[in-house]
Amino acid sequence: MAFRGTRNDLGRPKGVSNKVTTKIRDAFSKLIEDNLEGLDSDLKSLKHSERIKFIIDLASFILPKMKALEVTNNDVSENHNELINKLIKIPDADFKKVYDE
């Protein structure tokens, strides 16, 4: 039997959220909310580096991920790298002067 209709006819309509994903997110949010005190004490018991890693890992479930940007204009990239190298090498007292240039 031949396929009839368009690809858009399949699945849920555009813009409608996935019910399963929504349920999982809600359950995960409730799990976190119900265990905030325990998570707080567990966090305090970690080393600083472990605590930072945990917070970053947890943030990936809450915050949208940012896409990396790529500079395609080599002139801009070279000027940017030149400025960075210049700023790295200068003493703190001259930093503002070079930065303003």
PyMOL commands that set and color helices and strands:
alter all, ss='L'
color gray80, all
select helices_A, chain A and resi 7-9+19-34+36-45+48-62+74-89+92-100
alter helices_A, ss='H'
color red, helices_A
deselect
rebuild
show_as cartoon
